[in-house]
Amino acid sequence: HPPADAPRESAVPTIVVEVMPKAELLDPAGKAVAGALHRLGHEGISDVRIGKRFELHVAVADDAMLETARQLAADMLSNGVIEDVVSVHVAEPSSTAGARA
């Protein structure tokens, strides 16, 4: 068996939905992380915003499923009052395994 933290290749198509807080709203968690990074000497990082990433494993990643994912992102996976859906796309096979660095 491969190690538990080894990247896994998946033959299952994955649609990735990325959601971020609206730019005009404060992101207290992001501010806290930015402050911690500065205290650790990482002065080159000016701001941190924390969002959400959803990976939808689907049978077929065609245009109809992408449209369904976009609708779900707007209706269920995000709160339109405080968040923006910034991306809905089909992941490359190795990008979902490598996302957990």
PyMOL commands that place a pseudoatom at each C-alpha (Angstrom):
pseudoatom trace, name=CA, resn=HIS, resi=1, chain=A, elem=C, hetatm=0, pos=[0.000, 0.000, 0.000]
pseudoatom trace, name=CA, resn=PRO, resi=2, chain=A, elem=C, hetatm=0, pos=[1.232, 3.553, -0.733]
pseudoatom trace, name=CA, resn=PRO, resi=3, chain=A, elem=C, hetatm=0, pos=[1.700, 5.883, 2.238]
pseudoatom trace, name=CA, resn=ALA, resi=4, chain=A, elem=C, hetatm=0, pos=[-1.495, 7.605, 3.390]
pseudoatom trace, name=CA, resn=ASP, resi=5, chain=A, elem=C, hetatm=0, pos=[-0.147, 11.026, 2.389]
pseudoatom trace, name=CA, resn=ALA, resi=6, chain=A, elem=C, hetatm=0, pos=[0.995, 9.906, -1.084]
pseudoatom trace, name=CA, resn=PRO, resi=7, chain=A, elem=C, hetatm=0, pos=[-0.733, 11.729, -3.952]
pseudoatom trace, name=CA, resn=ARG, resi=8, chain=A, elem=C, hetatm=0, pos=[-3.473, 9.645, -5.507]
pseudoatom trace, name=CA, resn=GLU, resi=9, chain=A, elem=C, hetatm=0, pos=[-4.358, 9.759, -9.169]
pseudoatom trace, name=CA, resn=SER, resi=10, chain=A, elem=C, hetatm=0, pos=[-8.086, 9.746, -9.694]
pseudoatom trace, name=CA, resn=ALA, resi=11, chain=A, elem=C, hetatm=0, pos=[-9.807, 8.602, -12.852]
pseudoatom trace, name=CA, resn=VAL, resi=12, chain=A, elem=C, hetatm=0, pos=[-13.016, 10.230, -11.602]
pseudoatom trace, name=CA, resn=PRO, resi=13, chain=A, elem=C, hetatm=0, pos=[-13.585, 13.649, -13.191]
pseudoatom trace, name=CA, resn=THR, resi=14, chain=A, elem=C, hetatm=0, pos=[-13.575, 16.445, -10.628]
pseudoatom trace, name=CA, resn=ILE, resi=15, chain=A, elem=C, hetatm=0, pos=[-15.190, 19.856, -10.855]
pseudoatom trace, name=CA, resn=VAL, resi=16, chain=A, elem=C, hetatm=0, pos=[-13.597, 22.406, -8.535]
pseudoatom trace, name=CA, resn=VAL, resi=17, chain=A, elem=C, hetatm=0, pos=[-15.645, 25.278, -7.106]
pseudoatom trace, name=CA, resn=GLU, resi=18, chain=A, elem=C, hetatm=0, pos=[-13.745, 28.095, -5.381]
pseudoatom trace, name=CA, resn=VAL, resi=19, chain=A, elem=C, hetatm=0, pos=[-15.549, 30.605, -3.173]
pseudoatom trace, name=CA, resn=MET, resi=20, chain=A, elem=C, hetatm=0, pos=[-14.044, 33.722, -1.571]
pseudoatom trace, name=CA, resn=PRO, resi=21, chain=A, elem=C, hetatm=0, pos=[-15.352, 36.434, 0.722]
pseudoatom trace, name=CA, resn=LYS, resi=22, chain=A, elem=C, hetatm=0, pos=[-16.514, 39.509, -1.202]
pseudoatom trace, name=CA, resn=ALA, resi=23, chain=A, elem=C, hetatm=0, pos=[-13.585, 41.900, -1.660]
pseudoatom trace, name=CA, resn=GLU, resi=24, chain=A, elem=C, hetatm=0, pos=[-15.384, 44.758, 0.104]
pseudoatom trace, name=CA, resn=LEU, resi=25, chain=A, elem=C, hetatm=0, pos=[-15.953, 42.712, 3.283]
pseudoatom trace, name=CA, resn=LEU, resi=26, chain=A, elem=C, hetatm=0, pos=[-13.481, 42.223, 6.093]
pseudoatom trace, name=CA, resn=ASP, resi=27, chain=A, elem=C, hetatm=0, pos=[-11.913, 38.773, 6.418]
pseudoatom trace, name=CA, resn=PRO, resi=28, chain=A, elem=C, hetatm=0, pos=[-11.033, 38.488, 10.133]
pseudoatom trace, name=CA, resn=ALA, resi=29, chain=A, elem=C, hetatm=0, pos=[-9.486, 35.017, 9.770]
pseudoatom trace, name=CA, resn=GLY, resi=30, chain=A, elem=C, hetatm=0, pos=[-7.365, 36.214, 6.858]
pseudoatom trace, name=CA, resn=LYS, resi=31, chain=A, elem=C, hetatm=0, pos=[-6.249, 39.269, 8.843]
pseudoatom trace, name=CA, resn=ALA, resi=32, chain=A, elem=C, hetatm=0, pos=[-5.241, 37.008, 11.754]
pseudoatom trace, name=CA, resn=VAL, resi=33, chain=A, elem=C, hetatm=0, pos=[-3.182, 34.771, 9.441]
pseudoatom trace, name=CA, resn=ALA, resi=34, chain=A, elem=C, hetatm=0, pos=[-1.559, 37.811, 7.798]
pseudoatom trace, name=CA, resn=GLY, resi=35, chain=A, elem=C, hetatm=0, pos=[-0.651, 39.168, 11.246]
pseudoatom trace, name=CA, resn=ALA, resi=36, chain=A, elem=C, hetatm=0, pos=[0.874, 35.842, 12.267]
pseudoatom trace, name=CA, resn=LEU, resi=37, chain=A, elem=C, hetatm=0, pos=[2.895, 35.655, 9.048]
pseudoatom trace, name=CA, resn=HIS, resi=38, chain=A, elem=C, hetatm=0, pos=[4.243, 39.164, 9.622]
pseudoatom trace, name=CA, resn=ARG, resi=39, chain=A, elem=C, hetatm=0, pos=[5.194, 38.270, 13.209]
pseudoatom trace, name=CA, resn=LEU, resi=40, chain=A, elem=C, hetatm=0, pos=[7.098, 35.282, 11.814]
pseudoatom trace, name=CA, resn=GLY, resi=41, chain=A, elem=C, hetatm=0, pos=[9.082, 37.578, 9.535]
pseudoatom trace, name=CA, resn=HIS, resi=42, chain=A, elem=C, hetatm=0, pos=[7.192, 37.077, 6.255]
pseudoatom trace, name=CA, resn=GLU, resi=43, chain=A, elem=C, hetatm=0, pos=[6.953, 40.778, 5.418]
pseudoatom trace, name=CA, resn=GLY, resi=44, chain=A, elem=C, hetatm=0, pos=[6.540, 40.187, 1.675]
pseudoatom trace, name=CA, resn=ILE, resi=45, chain=A, elem=C, hetatm=0, pos=[2.958, 38.958, 2.178]
pseudoatom trace, name=CA, resn=SER, resi=46, chain=A, elem=C, hetatm=0, pos=[0.689, 41.996, 2.323]
pseudoatom trace, name=CA, resn=ASP, resi=47, chain=A, elem=C, hetatm=0, pos=[-2.753, 40.384, 2.708]
pseudoatom trace, name=CA, resn=VAL, resi=48, chain=A, elem=C, hetatm=0, pos=[-4.402, 36.997, 3.218]
pseudoatom trace, name=CA, resn=ARG, resi=49, chain=A, elem=C, hetatm=0, pos=[-7.968, 36.088, 2.285]
pseudoatom trace, name=CA, resn=ILE, resi=50, chain=A, elem=C, hetatm=0, pos=[-9.390, 32.730, 3.263]
pseudoatom trace, name=CA, resn=GLY, resi=51, chain=A, elem=C, hetatm=0, pos=[-11.948, 31.023, 1.070]
pseudoatom trace, name=CA, resn=LYS, resi=52, chain=A, elem=C, hetatm=0, pos=[-13.447, 27.622, 0.402]
pseudoatom trace, name=CA, resn=ARG, resi=53, chain=A, elem=C, hetatm=0, pos=[-12.703, 24.972, -2.205]
pseudoatom trace, name=CA, resn=PHE, resi=54, chain=A, elem=C, hetatm=0, pos=[-15.221, 22.282, -3.112]
pseudoatom trace, name=CA, resn=GLU, resi=55, chain=A, elem=C, hetatm=0, pos=[-14.294, 19.226, -5.186]
pseudoatom trace, name=CA, resn=LEU, resi=56, chain=A, elem=C, hetatm=0, pos=[-17.291, 17.646, -6.875]
pseudoatom trace, name=CA, resn=HIS, resi=57, chain=A, elem=C, hetatm=0, pos=[-16.526, 14.149, -8.144]
pseudoatom trace, name=CA, resn=VAL, resi=58, chain=A, elem=C, hetatm=0, pos=[-18.793, 13.539, -11.119]
pseudoatom trace, name=CA, resn=ALA, resi=59, chain=A, elem=C, hetatm=0, pos=[-19.515, 10.751, -13.588]
pseudoatom trace, name=CA, resn=VAL, resi=60, chain=A, elem=C, hetatm=0, pos=[-18.951, 13.009, -16.608]
pseudoatom trace, name=CA, resn=ALA, resi=61, chain=A, elem=C, hetatm=0, pos=[-17.498, 16.530, -16.641]
pseudoatom trace, name=CA, resn=ASP, resi=62, chain=A, elem=C, hetatm=0, pos=[-19.357, 17.832, -19.696]
pseudoatom trace, name=CA, resn=ASP, resi=63, chain=A, elem=C, hetatm=0, pos=[-20.865, 21.280, -20.356]
pseudoatom trace, name=CA, resn=ALA, resi=64, chain=A, elem=C, hetatm=0, pos=[-24.196, 20.285, -18.787]
pseudoatom trace, name=CA, resn=MET, resi=65, chain=A, elem=C, hetatm=0, pos=[-22.500, 19.128, -15.563]
pseudoatom trace, name=CA, resn=LEU, resi=66, chain=A, elem=C, hetatm=0, pos=[-20.384, 22.298, -15.460]
pseudoatom trace, name=CA, resn=GLU, resi=67, chain=A, elem=C, hetatm=0, pos=[-23.558, 24.374, -15.739]
pseudoatom trace, name=CA, resn=THR, resi=68, chain=A, elem=C, hetatm=0, pos=[-25.137, 22.312, -12.940]
pseudoatom trace, name=CA, resn=ALA, resi=69, chain=A, elem=C, hetatm=0, pos=[-22.032, 22.902, -10.807]
pseudoatom trace, name=CA, resn=ARG, resi=70, chain=A, elem=C, hetatm=0, pos=[-22.210, 26.656, -11.504]
pseudoatom trace, name=CA, resn=GLN, resi=71, chain=A, elem=C, hetatm=0, pos=[-25.849, 26.693, -10.405]
pseudoatom trace, name=CA, resn=LEU, resi=72, chain=A, elem=C, hetatm=0, pos=[-25.074, 24.688, -7.261]
pseudoatom trace, name=CA, resn=ALA, resi=73, chain=A, elem=C, hetatm=0, pos=[-22.171, 27.018, -6.503]
pseudoatom trace, name=CA, resn=ALA, resi=74, chain=A, elem=C, hetatm=0, pos=[-24.457, 30.041, -6.685]
pseudoatom trace, name=CA, resn=ASP, resi=75, chain=A, elem=C, hetatm=0, pos=[-27.439, 28.466, -4.904]
pseudoatom trace, name=CA, resn=MET, resi=76, chain=A, elem=C, hetatm=0, pos=[-25.945, 26.147, -2.281]
pseudoatom trace, name=CA, resn=LEU, resi=77, chain=A, elem=C, hetatm=0, pos=[-22.172, 26.284, -1.961]
pseudoatom trace, name=CA, resn=SER, resi=78, chain=A, elem=C, hetatm=0, pos=[-21.873, 30.026, -1.432]
pseudoatom trace, name=CA, resn=ASN, resi=79, chain=A, elem=C, hetatm=0, pos=[-23.693, 32.766, 0.419]
pseudoatom trace, name=CA, resn=GLY, resi=80, chain=A, elem=C, hetatm=0, pos=[-24.224, 35.440, -2.246]
pseudoatom trace, name=CA, resn=VAL, resi=81, chain=A, elem=C, hetatm=0, pos=[-24.543, 38.168, 0.381]
pseudoatom trace, name=CA, resn=ILE, resi=82, chain=A, elem=C, hetatm=0, pos=[-20.982, 37.756, 1.660]
pseudoatom trace, name=CA, resn=GLU, resi=83, chain=A, elem=C, hetatm=0, pos=[-19.205, 35.490, -0.851]
pseudoatom trace, name=CA, resn=ASP, resi=84, chain=A, elem=C, hetatm=0, pos=[-18.335, 35.370, -4.546]
pseudoatom trace, name=CA, resn=VAL, resi=85, chain=A, elem=C, hetatm=0, pos=[-17.935, 32.214, -6.608]
pseudoatom trace, name=CA, resn=VAL, resi=86, chain=A, elem=C, hetatm=0, pos=[-14.580, 32.926, -8.229]
pseudoatom trace, name=CA, resn=SER, resi=87, chain=A, elem=C, hetatm=0, pos=[-14.066, 29.724, -10.210]
pseudoatom trace, name=CA, resn=VAL, resi=88, chain=A, elem=C, hetatm=0, pos=[-15.921, 26.650, -11.431]
pseudoatom trace, name=CA, resn=HIS, resi=89, chain=A, elem=C, hetatm=0, pos=[-13.701, 24.438, -13.572]
pseudoatom trace, name=CA, resn=VAL, resi=90, chain=A, elem=C, hetatm=0, pos=[-12.759, 20.863, -14.367]
pseudoatom trace, name=CA, resn=ALA, resi=91, chain=A, elem=C, hetatm=0, pos=[-9.593, 19.916, -12.497]
pseudoatom trace, name=CA, resn=GLU, resi=92, chain=A, elem=C, hetatm=0, pos=[-6.652, 18.386, -14.270]
pseudoatom trace, name=CA, resn=PRO, resi=93, chain=A, elem=C, hetatm=0, pos=[-6.195, 14.802, -13.037]
pseudoatom trace, name=CA, resn=SER, resi=94, chain=A, elem=C, hetatm=0, pos=[-3.115, 15.578, -10.933]
pseudoatom trace, name=CA, resn=SER, resi=95, chain=A, elem=C, hetatm=0, pos=[-4.320, 18.957, -9.558]
pseudoatom trace, name=CA, resn=THR, resi=96, chain=A, elem=C, hetatm=0, pos=[-6.757, 17.543, -6.981]
pseudoatom trace, name=CA, resn=ALA, resi=97, chain=A, elem=C, hetatm=0, pos=[-4.178, 15.104, -5.588]
pseudoatom trace, name=CA, resn=GLY, resi=98, chain=A, elem=C, hetatm=0, pos=[-1.511, 17.806, -5.375]
pseudoatom trace, name=CA, resn=ALA, resi=99, chain=A, elem=C, hetatm=0, pos=[-3.814, 20.405, -3.846]
pseudoatom trace, name=CA, resn=ARG, resi=100, chain=A, elem=C, hetatm=0, pos=[-3.215, 18.985, -0.376]
pseudoatom trace, name=CA, resn=ALA, resi=101, chain=A, elem=C, hetatm=0, pos=[0.437, 19.958, -0.158]
for i in range(1, 101): cmd.bond("trace and resi %d" % i, "trace and resi %d" % (i + 1))
show_as sticks, trace
zoom trace
